[in-house]
Amino acid sequence: MYNAEWDIRVRYGETDRMGYVYYGNYAEYFEVARVEAMRVFGITYKDLEDNGILLPVYEYKVTFLKPAYYDDVLQIKTTIPAMPQASIEFHYQTFNSEGEMVNRAQTTLVFIDKESAKPVKAPEFFLEKLQTHF
């Protein structure tokens, strides 16, 4: 299992009329957390794309437990629970500064060959970097 953490301060424009973080913004928060988690173990989206691999989201699930507000500092804990094959799963837990869980989510992304637009096995260079964390 691989774990990483990323913090974000909620900006005013990310809130709705109720003062809550607008739910649609969490997809972007999770994307940044996912990209930064991969960067920590030594892979970037650019590395994948330069090697002919795309990584689109196949599935996205989120459960909202309580609201987050403007100026809150949120910590997103990102986990890769299993070594990827043709897809990779990320789990997220978002906490406010009081340590309360705001939401939990999951995304599944599929490794796609850029030329054929078909699913492929996770590239070896990706698996080698990630393997050290399992």
N, C-alpha and C positions, 0 to 999 in steps of 0.2 A: 504494500500500500504506500502511496506517495501522498504527502501532505504539504501544503503551502498556505501562507496567509497574506492578505493584502488589505490595506486600509483605504477608505475613501471618506472625505467629508462631503456631506450632502449640500449641494448648492441650491440657492433659492429657486432657480428656474426648473429644478427637478421635482418640485412639490406641486400638489394640486390645490384646489380652493380650500380643502379641509386642512391644509398644512402638512399632509402626509406625502412621503415620497410616492410619486405616481408609479403605479405598478409596472408600467412598460419600461421604466428606467432600469429595473433590475436585470433585464436581459443584457443591457450594455454593461452593467456592473459585473455580471458573471463572465461576460466575454473578456473584459480587462483582467479579471482575476484568473481566468483560464490561460490567457496569453502570458501573463506574468508568472504563473505557476510553471508553464512549460519553459520559459526563459531561465528560471532558476535551475532546472535540471539540464539546461544546455541546448534547447531547441527553440527556434522561433518559427512563426508562420512563414516568414521569408525563406528560411532554410527549406521548409517543406515545398513551398511554391517554386523555388529555384531548382528543386529536384523533381518537378513535375507532379507534385501531390497537392490536391486541394482537400480541405477539411470542413465541409459544410455540416451544419446542425441538422440532424435527422429527427431528434426528439427533444422537447423541452418541457419540464414539469416543475411547478413551483407551488409550495404551500405557504400561505401568509399567516403568521401567528400573531403579529402585532405591528402597528405602524412605526415607521421611522420618520423623523422630522428634519426640517431645515437645520443645518449646522451640526447635526449629529455626526459623530465619527463612527462609521460602520466598519467592522472587521469581517472580511469574508474568508472563511476557511475553505480551501479547495482540496478535494481528495480525488485521487485516481485509485479506485479500489482494486483494480485487476489489470494485469498486463493486457494491452490492446491486441486485437487480431485484425479484422477488417474494419472495426469500429473501436472507439474509445469512449469511455464513460467518465464523466466528471460529476462529483457531488459537491454541493455548496451548503454552507451554513453561515448565515449572516447574523452578527451580534451587534447590539448597540454598546455604547460606552459603559453601561451598567452591567454588561455581560449577559443581557437577556437575549434569547434567540428571537430574531425578527422574522426570519423565514428559513426554509430549507428548499433546495432545488436540485435538479439533476438535468444534465444534458448528455445526449449521445451524439457523437460526430462520426462521420464515415470517411475513411480514407478513399479518395477518388483519384484515378489517373487523369491528369489534365488533358491528355490527348484523346483518350477513348471515352472519357466521362463515365467510366465504369468503376465500381468498387474494386479495391485492391487490398492486399494484406498490408499491414503497417510496415513501413520501410525499416530495413535492418538498422540503419544509423539511428533511427528514432528509438527502436527497441533497445539498442545497446546503451544509449544514454539513460533511458528510464530504468533499465534492469538493475542498475546499481542501487536503486531505491526500494527494491523489493527483496 
